[in-house]
Amino acid sequence: MLVYLVNTLFLWAYRVCKMQGYIKPNRKVNYGLDLNQVQVGQEIVSHFSITVDESIHSSWSGFMPTSSYPENSRQFAGILGFHEMFLPYGFLLNLTLSLGVENFAHSSLLHLEIRNALYLNPAFAGDTLTCAIRIKAVEATSNNKYSTVVSEHVLSNQKGEPVFSLDRVTLFPYIANCNDEKANGNGNLKNHRFKEKILARARGIDIKNKINDFQAEDLMLHPFVRPVGKSENLYWATYFKNTHPIHFNYQRYNPGEIVISGGIVISMVLGISGREFRQLLLPQVERAFHVVPVVAEDRIGAFSFVKGVNQLMPGFEEIHVLTFGLRNVDTELELGDLEFPVELFADVQRPSEVEEILAEKCPSLSGKICCVAEWKALRKVE
């Protein structure tokens, strides 16, 4: 009804101005989730399908660090029995998120969390990918001013096979007609079969690189620090069909206000940390949330806490890591003598908890942690 009234007013104004020899804009484009039509169980299909060619794979690899053998080496992928390198995990994560911006996330207020980001089946250059979204839950905030929406995003190839999935938690304006509802059952996709296939095919492969040994409670400062440049941010915001102006509109926002999308930040933080945990076979993010925004030209670094190491079989392990992204900190030089509060590595769930711990026990890091990512990865070890 509101959209109808707005369009009617635009049309009336258009006709009046035309009679007087002028034309005013009479149409307004509305992007994002229609808050008047939200239903738990609702399915939304992206307006786009994108064919990913080899040049995009190369561009991403030059932009984003990756330490995954199947994503870097066609020879290794061939030994595993696949005809081509896998499209990178971080690339698929961003594509899955971004293909839902135009008709879902554009009207949101804040991206709160990513959960269960899984590589389900191999995706290759040449694949055509599209995304479908299912609303799993809608809950009002404690003050009844906003609503949080939990949605499942599934990226599929041209054969209809799911290749990547994640759950997204997003803050929207208050949704009056869909309060405190949840979908029945657990629709999360699993990647157990894909993981087992990778393990089975990699058992006889000799990885000659020096592999670092890790154990629970190891704390590592990652030496790699890298900015996300203005042109890089604009390139990927355009490629991923991101419609939100805060990522690219320099006419509306000052240079220091152009925000890097959350998926890019998480991927960069994981890429930076992966250099020390290589060689990785199949990473997956259990959960990730943002603490402070990253703007174009900010330098991104990271440090990681090893939560556990699970020996799966001789020569293979799954490492469980909690990684903290940093903005504008030279990690090794500036944090080498810092004592980190143990509370930071406990079960911290929200940005406010991170900032409270830092303000009380580690003020030198206050405002510098940009995201927290809990993730796992298969590793082949010597």
Sine and cosine of phi, psi and omega as CSV:
sin_phi,cos_phi,sin_psi,cos_psi,sin_omega,cos_omega
0.00,0.00,-0.69,0.72,-0.02,-1.00
-0.89,0.45,-0.67,0.74,0.01,-1.00
-0.89,0.46,-0.65,0.76,0.01,-1.00
-0.88,0.47,-0.70,0.71,-0.02,-1.00
-0.91,0.42,-0.66,0.76,0.01,-1.00
-0.88,0.47,-0.73,0.68,0.00,-1.00
-0.90,0.44,-0.59,0.81,0.04,-1.00
-0.90,0.44,-0.68,0.74,0.02,-1.00
-0.91,0.42,-0.66,0.75,0.04,-1.00
-0.87,0.49,-0.68,0.73,-0.03,-1.00
-0.91,0.42,-0.67,0.75,0.03,-1.00
-0.88,0.47,-0.72,0.69,0.00,-1.00
-0.89,0.46,-0.63,0.78,0.02,-1.00
-0.87,0.49,-0.71,0.70,-0.03,-1.00
-0.92,0.40,-0.65,0.76,0.01,-1.00
-0.89,0.46,-0.73,0.69,-0.03,-1.00
-0.92,0.40,-0.60,0.80,0.01,-1.00
-0.89,0.45,-0.62,0.78,0.03,-1.00
-0.90,0.44,-0.47,0.88,-0.03,-1.00
-1.00,-0.07,0.10,1.00,0.05,-1.00
1.00,-0.03,0.24,0.97,0.02,-1.00
-0.76,-0.65,0.39,-0.92,0.08,-1.00
-0.81,-0.59,0.82,-0.58,0.07,-1.00
-0.95,-0.30,0.41,-0.91,0.04,-1.00
-0.83,0.56,0.73,-0.68,-0.05,-1.00
-0.85,-0.53,0.13,0.99,0.03,-1.00
-0.73,-0.69,0.59,-0.81,0.06,-1.00
-0.79,-0.61,0.78,-0.62,0.00,-1.00
-1.00,0.08,0.78,-0.63,0.01,-1.00
-0.93,-0.38,0.86,-0.52,0.04,-1.00
-0.94,-0.33,0.33,-0.95,0.11,-0.99
1.00,-0.09,-0.03,-1.00,-0.03,-1.00
-0.93,0.36,0.75,-0.66,0.09,-1.00
-0.98,0.21,0.96,-0.30,-0.13,-0.99
-0.92,0.39,-0.29,0.96,0.03,-1.00
-1.00,0.09,-0.13,0.99,-0.07,-1.00
-0.86,-0.51,0.22,0.97,-0.09,-1.00
-0.95,0.32,0.71,-0.70,0.08,-1.00
-0.62,-0.78,0.66,-0.76,0.12,-0.99
-0.91,0.42,0.73,-0.68,-0.09,-1.00
1.00,-0.05,-0.15,0.99,0.00,-1.00
-0.88,0.47,0.68,-0.74,0.04,-1.00
-0.93,-0.36,0.70,-0.71,-0.03,-1.00
-0.79,-0.61,0.80,-0.60,0.00,-1.00
-0.96,-0.26,0.74,-0.68,0.00,-1.00
-0.85,0.52,0.53,-0.85,0.05,-1.00
-0.96,0.27,-0.21,0.98,-0.13,-0.99
-0.91,-0.42,0.52,-0.85,0.33,-0.94
-0.78,-0.63,0.69,-0.72,-0.14,-0.99
-0.84,-0.55,0.80,-0.60,0.13,-0.99
-1.00,-0.01,0.85,-0.52,-0.07,-1.00
-1.00,-0.10,0.88,-0.48,0.01,-1.00
-0.98,-0.18,0.04,-1.00,-0.08,-1.00
-0.91,0.40,-0.49,0.87,0.00,-1.00
-0.90,0.43,-0.57,0.82,0.04,-1.00
-0.93,0.37,-0.67,0.75,0.06,-1.00
-0.85,0.53,-0.71,0.71,0.00,-1.00
-0.91,0.42,-0.66,0.75,0.01,-1.00
-0.88,0.47,-0.69,0.72,0.01,-1.00
-0.89,0.45,-0.67,0.74,-0.02,-1.00
-0.91,0.42,-0.48,0.88,0.07,-1.00
-0.99,0.17,-0.32,0.95,-0.01,-1.00
-1.00,-0.08,-0.64,0.77,-0.18,-0.98
-0.88,-0.48,0.82,-0.57,0.06,-1.00
-0.88,0.47,0.63,-0.77,0.10,-1.00
-0.62,-0.78,0.65,-0.76,-0.03,-1.00
-0.84,-0.55,0.47,0.88,-0.01,-1.00
-0.98,-0.20,0.84,-0.54,0.00,-1.00
-0.82,0.57,-0.76,0.65,-0.05,-1.00
-0.91,0.41,-0.31,0.95,0.01,-1.00
-1.00,-0.02,-0.25,0.97,-0.08,-1.00
-0.95,-0.31,-0.45,0.89,-0.20,-0.98
-0.79,-0.61,0.89,-0.46,0.09,-1.00
-0.92,0.40,-0.57,0.82,0.02,-1.00
-0.89,0.45,-0.70,0.71,-0.01,-1.00
-0.92,0.39,-0.66,0.75,0.05,-1.00
-0.87,0.50,-0.62,0.79,0.03,-1.00
-0.91,0.42,-0.63,0.78,0.05,-1.00
-0.89,0.46,-0.55,0.83,0.05,-1.00
-0.97,0.25,-0.16,0.99,0.02,-1.00
0.99,-0.13,0.27,0.96,0.01,-1.00
-0.94,-0.35,0.55,-0.83,-0.13,-0.99
-0.98,0.20,-0.22,0.98,-0.10,-0.99
-0.44,-0.90,0.33,-0.94,0.12,-0.99
-0.86,0.50,0.51,-0.86,0.09,-1.00
-0.95,0.31,0.58,-0.82,0.24,-0.97
-0.90,0.45,0.66,-0.75,-0.12,-0.99
-0.88,0.48,0.58,-0.81,0.01,-1.00
-0.81,0.59,-0.75,0.66,-0.03,-1.00
-0.90,0.44,-0.58,0.82,0.05,-1.00
-0.90,0.44,-0.72,0.69,-0.01,-1.00
-0.92,0.40,-0.60,0.80,0.07,-1.00
-0.85,0.52,-0.72,0.69,-0.01,-1.00
-0.93,0.37,-0.63,0.78,0.02,-1.00
-0.91,0.42,-0.64,0.77,0.02,-1.00
-0.89,0.46,-0.67,0.74,0.04,-1.00
-0.93,0.36,-0.72,0.69,-0.19,-0.98
-0.96,0.27,-0.52,0.85,0.01,-1.00
-0.93,0.37,-0.14,0.99,0.08,-1.00
-0.98,-0.21,0.11,0.99,-0.06,-1.00
-0.96,0.29,-0.76,0.65,-0.16,-0.99
-0.86,0.51,-0.71,0.70,-0.07,-1.00
-0.94,-0.34,0.28,0.96,0.09,-1.00
-0.63,-0.77,-0.94,0.33,-0.23,-0.97
-0.99,0.16,-0.23,0.97,-0.06,-1.00
-0.85,0.53,-0.57,0.82,-0.04,-1.00
-1.00,0.02,0.11,0.99,-0.02,-1.00
-0.99,0.15,0.20,-0.98,0.02,-1.00
-0.98,-0.18,-0.56,0.83,-0.10,-0.99
-0.34,-0.94,0.69,-0.72,0.11,-0.99
-1.00,0.04,0.92,-0.40,-0.14,-0.99
-1.00,0.00,-0.69,0.72,-0.15,-0.99
-0.29,-0.96,0.49,-0.87,0.21,-0.98
-0.92,-0.39,0.65,-0.76,0.04,-1.00
-0.73,-0.68,0.55,-0.84,0.19,-0.98
0.78,0.63,0.83,0.56,0.03,-1.00
-1.00,0.07,0.96,-0.29,-0.21,-0.98
-0.85,-0.52,0.71,-0.71,0.21,-0.98
-0.99,0.11,0.90,-0.43,-0.17,-0.99
-0.99,-0.12,-0.65,0.76,0.01,-1.00
-0.54,-0.84,0.45,-0.89,-0.05,-1.00
-0.90,0.43,0.65,-0.76,0.09,-1.00
-0.86,-0.50,0.61,-0.79,-0.13,-0.99
-0.76,-0.65,0.36,-0.93,0.17,-0.98
-0.83,0.55,0.69,-0.73,-0.09,-1.00
0.97,-0.22,-0.32,0.95,0.04,-1.00
-0.95,0.31,0.53,-0.85,0.13,-0.99
-0.96,-0.28,0.84,-0.54,-0.18,-0.98
-0.87,-0.49,0.62,-0.78,0.09,-1.00
-0.63,-0.77,0.23,-0.97,-0.14,-0.99
-0.78,-0.63,0.65,-0.76,0.13,-0.99
-0.86,-0.52,0.58,-0.82,-0.07,-1.00
-0.84,-0.53,0.69,-0.73,0.10,-0.99
-0.82,-0.58,0.79,-0.61,0.02,-1.00
-0.98,0.19,0.87,-0.49,-0.09,-1.00
-0.99,-0.12,-0.52,0.85,-0.04,-1.00
-0.35,-0.94,0.53,-0.85,0.10,-0.99
-0.71,-0.70,0.84,-0.54,-0.02,-1.00
-0.72,-0.69,0.64,-0.77,0.08,-1.00
-0.97,0.23,0.55,-0.84,0.12,-0.99
-0.95,0.31,0.21,-0.98,-0.11,-0.99
-0.88,0.47,-0.47,0.88,0.00,-1.00
-1.00,-0.06,0.05,1.00,0.01,-1.00
0.85,0.52,0.43,0.90,0.04,-1.00
-0.99,-0.14,-0.38,0.92,-0.06,-1.00
-0.68,-0.73,0.13,-0.99,0.09,-1.00
-0.74,-0.67,0.62,-0.79,0.15,-0.99
-0.98,-0.20,0.70,-0.71,-0.01,-1.00
-0.88,-0.47,0.81,-0.58,0.12,-0.99
-0.99,-0.17,0.83,-0.57,-0.05,-1.00
-0.75,-0.66,0.58,-0.81,0.08,-1.00
-0.98,-0.18,0.79,-0.61,-0.02,-1.00
-0.91,-0.41,0.82,-0.57,-0.05,-1.00
-0.83,-0.55,0.85,-0.53,0.04,-1.00
-0.99,-0.10,0.78,-0.62,-0.04,-1.00
-0.81,-0.58,0.44,-0.90,0.02,-1.00
-1.00,-0.04,-0.09,-1.00,-0.07,-1.00
-0.92,0.40,-0.27,0.96,0.04,-1.00
-1.00,0.00,-0.04,1.00,-0.06,-1.00
0.99,0.12,0.16,0.99,0.01,-1.00
-1.00,0.09,0.75,-0.66,0.08,-1.00
-0.94,0.33,0.76,-0.65,0.00,-1.00
-0.92,-0.39,-0.35,0.94,-0.02,-1.00
-0.40,-0.92,0.59,-0.80,0.07,-1.00
-0.56,-0.83,0.43,-0.90,0.10,-1.00
-0.40,-0.92,0.36,-0.93,0.18,-0.98
-0.97,-0.23,0.67,-0.74,0.00,-1.00
-0.86,-0.52,0.70,-0.72,0.09,-1.00
-0.94,-0.35,0.85,-0.53,-0.16,-0.99
-0.74,-0.67,0.64,-0.77,0.05,-1.00
-1.00,-0.07,0.80,-0.60,0.02,-1.00
-0.85,-0.52,0.27,-0.96,0.23,-0.97
-0.84,0.55,0.32,-0.95,-0.08,-1.00
-0.84,0.54,0.77,-0.64,0.02,-1.00
-0.97,-0.24,0.97,-0.23,-0.20,-0.98
-0.95,0.32,-0.55,0.84,-0.17,-0.99
-0.99,-0.14,0.19,0.98,-0.07,-1.00
-0.53,-0.85,0.86,0.50,-0.18,-0.98
-0.99,-0.11,0.76,-0.65,0.15,-0.99
0.84,0.54,0.65,0.76,0.07,-1.00
-0.95,-0.30,0.47,-0.88,0.06,-1.00
-0.67,-0.75,0.54,-0.84,0.05,-1.00
-0.95,0.31,0.55,-0.83,0.04,-1.00
-0.96,0.27,0.63,-0.78,0.09,-1.00
0.98,0.18,0.07,-1.00,-0.01,-1.00
-0.90,-0.43,0.95,-0.32,-0.06,-1.00
-1.00,-0.05,0.17,0.99,-0.05,-1.00
-0.87,0.49,0.74,-0.67,0.11,-0.99
-0.98,0.21,0.42,-0.91,-0.02,-1.00
-0.86,-0.52,0.43,-0.90,0.03,-1.00
-0.88,-0.47,0.45,0.89,-0.05,-1.00
-0.86,0.50,-0.68,0.74,-0.05,-1.00
-0.91,0.41,-0.64,0.77,0.03,-1.00
-0.91,0.42,-0.68,0.73,0.02,-1.00
-0.88,0.47,-0.70,0.72,0.00,-1.00
-0.90,0.43,-0.60,0.80,0.03,-1.00
-0.90,0.44,-0.69,0.72,0.02,-1.00
-0.88,0.47,-0.72,0.69,0.00,-1.00
-0.87,0.49,-0.72,0.69,-0.05,-1.00
-0.89,0.46,-0.65,0.76,-0.07,-1.00
-0.99,0.17,-0.37,0.93,-0.05,-1.00
-1.00,-0.04,-0.10,1.00,-0.13,-0.99
-0.86,0.51,-0.65,0.76,-0.08,-1.00
-1.00,-0.05,0.17,0.98,-0.07,-1.00
-1.00,-0.05,0.73,-0.69,0.02,-1.00
-1.00,-0.07,0.91,-0.41,0.08,-1.00
-0.99,-0.14,0.90,-0.44,-0.17,-0.99
-1.00,0.01,-0.16,0.99,-0.01,-1.00
-0.90,0.43,0.48,-0.88,0.10,-0.99
-0.92,0.38,0.83,-0.56,-0.04,-1.00
-0.96,-0.28,0.79,-0.62,0.05,-1.00
-0.98,0.21,0.62,-0.78,0.07,-1.00
-1.00,-0.06,0.67,-0.74,0.00,-1.00
-0.75,-0.66,0.42,-0.91,0.10,-0.99
-0.61,-0.79,0.24,-0.97,-0.05,-1.00
-0.83,0.56,0.65,-0.76,0.04,-1.00
0.98,0.21,0.16,0.99,0.20,-0.98
-0.92,0.40,0.66,-0.76,0.04,-1.00
-0.84,-0.54,0.83,-0.56,-0.11,-0.99
-0.81,-0.58,0.72,-0.70,0.16,-0.99
-1.00,-0.07,0.86,-0.51,-0.03,-1.00
-1.00,0.08,0.80,-0.60,-0.12,-0.99
-0.96,0.28,-0.37,0.93,-0.11,-0.99
-0.97,0.22,0.80,-0.60,0.07,-1.00
-0.76,-0.65,0.78,-0.62,-0.12,-0.99
-0.61,-0.79,0.69,-0.73,0.09,-1.00
-0.99,0.13,0.39,-0.92,0.27,-0.96
-0.98,-0.21,0.95,-0.33,-0.11,-0.99
-0.96,0.28,0.25,-0.97,-0.01,-1.00
-0.88,0.48,-0.74,0.67,-0.04,-1.00
-0.92,0.39,-0.61,0.79,0.05,-1.00
-0.89,0.46,-0.70,0.71,0.01,-1.00
-0.88,0.47,-0.69,0.72,0.01,-1.00
-0.91,0.42,-0.65,0.76,-0.01,-1.00
-0.87,0.50,-0.77,0.63,-0.09,-1.00
-0.97,0.23,-0.52,0.86,0.10,-1.00
-0.89,0.46,-0.61,0.79,0.03,-1.00
-0.95,0.32,-0.72,0.69,-0.04,-1.00
-0.88,0.48,-0.66,0.75,-0.05,-1.00
-0.99,0.15,0.12,0.99,0.06,-1.00
0.88,0.47,0.58,0.82,-0.02,-1.00
-0.97,0.23,0.83,-0.55,-0.09,-1.00
-0.99,-0.13,-0.10,1.00,-0.10,-0.99
-0.98,0.19,0.84,-0.55,-0.12,-0.99
-0.90,0.43,-0.34,0.94,-0.04,-1.00
-0.92,0.39,-0.24,0.97,0.00,-1.00
-1.00,-0.06,-0.19,0.98,-0.11,-0.99
-0.45,-0.89,-0.20,0.98,-0.14,-0.99
-1.00,0.03,1.00,-0.04,-0.02,-1.00
-0.97,0.23,-0.16,0.99,0.09,-1.00
-0.98,0.18,-0.54,0.84,-0.01,-1.00
-1.00,0.00,-0.58,0.82,-0.07,-1.00
-0.89,-0.45,0.55,-0.83,0.11,-0.99
-0.95,0.32,0.36,-0.93,-0.04,-1.00
-0.80,0.61,-0.61,0.79,0.00,-1.00
-0.98,0.20,0.04,1.00,-0.01,-1.00
-0.94,-0.34,-0.09,1.00,0.01,-1.00
-0.98,0.22,0.92,-0.39,-0.14,-0.99
-1.00,-0.02,0.69,-0.73,0.11,-0.99
-0.97,0.25,0.72,-0.69,-0.03,-1.00
-0.88,0.47,0.51,-0.86,-0.10,-0.99
-0.87,0.50,-0.61,0.79,0.00,-1.00
-0.89,0.45,-0.62,0.79,0.05,-1.00
-0.90,0.43,-0.69,0.72,-0.01,-1.00
-0.88,0.47,-0.74,0.67,-0.01,-1.00
-0.89,0.46,-0.68,0.73,0.00,-1.00
-0.89,0.45,-0.65,0.76,0.02,-1.00
-0.91,0.40,-0.67,0.75,0.02,-1.00
-0.89,0.45,-0.69,0.73,0.03,-1.00
-0.92,0.39,-0.62,0.78,0.03,-1.00
-0.89,0.45,-0.66,0.75,0.02,-1.00
-0.90,0.43,-0.68,0.73,-0.03,-1.00
-0.95,0.30,-0.51,0.86,-0.05,-1.00
-0.90,0.43,-0.37,0.93,-0.01,-1.00
-0.86,0.52,-0.59,0.81,0.00,-1.00
-1.00,0.08,-0.36,0.93,-0.04,-1.00
-0.99,-0.14,0.08,1.00,-0.04,-1.00
-0.88,0.48,0.34,-0.94,0.05,1.00
-0.99,-0.10,0.77,-0.64,-0.07,-1.00
-1.00,-0.09,0.59,-0.81,0.00,-1.00
-0.95,-0.30,-0.61,0.79,-0.05,-1.00
-0.42,-0.91,1.00,-0.03,0.03,-1.00
-0.98,0.21,0.40,-0.92,0.14,-0.99
-0.44,-0.90,0.71,-0.70,0.04,-1.00
-1.00,0.04,0.84,-0.54,0.08,-1.00
-0.97,0.23,-0.70,0.72,0.05,-1.00
-0.29,-0.96,0.48,-0.88,0.05,-1.00
-0.42,-0.91,0.64,-0.77,0.07,-1.00
-0.60,-0.80,0.36,-0.93,-0.04,-1.00
-0.99,-0.16,0.55,-0.83,-0.02,-1.00
-0.95,-0.32,-0.84,0.55,0.10,-0.99
-0.78,-0.63,0.50,-0.87,-0.05,-1.00
-0.95,0.32,0.42,-0.91,0.10,-0.99
-0.94,-0.35,0.76,-0.64,0.01,-1.00
-0.95,-0.30,0.29,-0.96,-0.03,-1.00
-0.82,0.57,0.71,-0.71,-0.04,-1.00
0.99,0.11,-0.10,0.99,0.15,-0.99
-0.89,0.46,0.55,-0.83,0.04,-1.00
-1.00,-0.09,0.77,-0.64,-0.07,-1.00
-0.95,-0.30,0.76,-0.65,0.10,-1.00
-0.73,-0.68,-0.15,-0.99,-0.07,-1.00
-0.28,-0.96,0.40,-0.92,0.25,-0.97
-0.68,-0.74,0.44,-0.90,-0.14,-0.99
-0.73,-0.68,0.57,-0.82,0.08,-1.00
-0.88,-0.47,0.82,-0.57,-0.01,-1.00
-0.99,0.13,0.90,-0.44,0.00,-1.00
-0.99,0.12,-0.46,0.89,0.01,-1.00
0.01,-1.00,0.33,-0.94,0.05,-1.00
-0.73,-0.69,0.84,-0.54,-0.05,-1.00
-0.93,-0.37,0.89,-0.45,0.04,-1.00
-0.98,0.21,0.92,-0.40,-0.06,-1.00
-0.99,0.12,-0.67,0.74,0.01,-1.00
-0.23,-0.97,0.21,-0.98,0.01,-1.00
-0.81,0.58,0.83,-0.56,0.03,-1.00
1.00,-0.02,-0.08,1.00,-0.03,-1.00
-0.71,-0.71,0.60,-0.80,0.08,-1.00
-0.59,-0.81,0.33,-0.94,0.15,-0.99
-0.90,-0.43,0.85,-0.52,-0.04,-1.00
-0.99,-0.17,0.66,-0.75,-0.07,-1.00
-0.90,-0.44,0.89,-0.45,-0.22,-0.98
-0.76,-0.65,0.58,-0.81,0.15,-0.99
-0.91,-0.41,0.92,-0.40,-0.08,-1.00
-0.92,-0.40,0.69,-0.73,0.01,-1.00
-0.92,-0.38,0.85,-0.53,0.08,-1.00
-0.99,0.17,0.59,-0.81,0.00,-1.00
-0.86,-0.51,0.52,-0.85,0.10,-0.99
-0.87,-0.49,0.80,-0.60,0.10,-0.99
0.88,0.48,0.69,0.72,0.07,-1.00
-0.74,-0.67,0.77,-0.63,0.12,-0.99
-0.99,0.11,1.00,-0.07,-0.31,-0.95
-0.80,0.60,-0.82,0.57,-0.07,-1.00
-0.91,0.42,-0.71,0.71,-0.09,-1.00
-0.95,0.30,-0.62,0.78,-0.13,-0.99
-1.00,-0.01,-0.40,0.92,-0.10,-0.99
-0.92,-0.40,0.12,0.99,-0.08,-1.00
-0.86,0.51,-0.54,0.84,-0.03,-1.00
-0.96,-0.29,0.15,0.99,-0.06,-1.00
-0.98,0.22,0.63,-0.77,0.13,-0.99
-0.99,-0.16,0.87,-0.50,-0.08,-1.00
-1.00,-0.02,0.70,-0.71,0.04,-1.00
-0.93,0.36,0.71,-0.70,-0.05,-1.00
-0.90,0.43,-0.43,0.90,0.01,-1.00
-0.87,0.49,-0.43,0.90,-0.02,-1.00
-0.91,0.42,-0.43,0.90,-0.08,-1.00
-0.97,-0.22,0.14,0.99,0.10,-0.99
-0.99,0.14,-0.32,-0.95,-0.09,-1.00
-0.99,0.10,0.92,0.40,0.00,-1.00
-0.98,0.21,0.78,-0.62,-0.15,-0.99
-0.93,-0.37,-0.41,0.91,-0.14,-0.99
-0.74,-0.67,0.43,-0.90,0.04,-1.00
-0.84,0.55,-0.62,0.78,-0.02,-1.00
-0.88,0.47,-0.57,0.82,0.03,-1.00
-0.92,0.40,-0.66,0.75,0.04,-1.00
-0.87,0.50,-0.75,0.66,-0.04,-1.00
-0.92,0.40,-0.57,0.82,0.05,-1.00
-0.90,0.43,-0.69,0.73,0.03,-1.00
-0.89,0.45,-0.70,0.71,-0.02,-1.00
-0.91,0.41,-0.69,0.72,-0.02,-1.00
-0.87,0.49,-0.59,0.81,-0.06,-1.00
-1.00,0.08,-0.63,0.78,-0.20,-0.98
-0.85,-0.53,-0.22,0.98,-0.02,-1.00
-0.48,-0.88,0.90,0.44,-0.11,-0.99
-0.88,0.47,-0.37,0.93,0.00,-1.00
-0.92,0.40,-0.33,0.94,0.04,-1.00
-0.98,-0.19,-0.03,1.00,-0.03,-1.00
-0.88,0.48,0.77,-0.64,-0.01,-1.00
0.98,0.18,0.06,1.00,-0.06,-1.00
-0.94,-0.35,-0.26,0.97,0.09,-1.00
-1.00,0.08,0.87,-0.50,-0.09,-1.00
-1.00,-0.09,-0.48,0.88,0.01,-1.00
-0.37,-0.93,0.31,-0.95,0.06,-1.00
-0.79,-0.62,0.79,-0.62,-0.02,-1.00
-0.75,-0.66,0.83,-0.57,0.12,-0.99
-0.98,-0.22,0.84,-0.54,-0.13,-0.99
-0.56,-0.83,0.29,-0.96,0.06,-1.00
-0.77,-0.64,0.33,-0.94,0.07,-1.00
-0.38,-0.93,0.59,-0.81,0.15,-0.99
-0.97,0.25,0.65,-0.76,0.07,-1.00
-0.73,-0.68,0.64,-0.77,0.17,-0.99
-1.00,-0.10,0.81,-0.58,-0.10,-1.00
-0.87,-0.49,0.39,-0.92,0.01,-1.00
-0.99,0.12,0.00,0.00,0.00,0.00
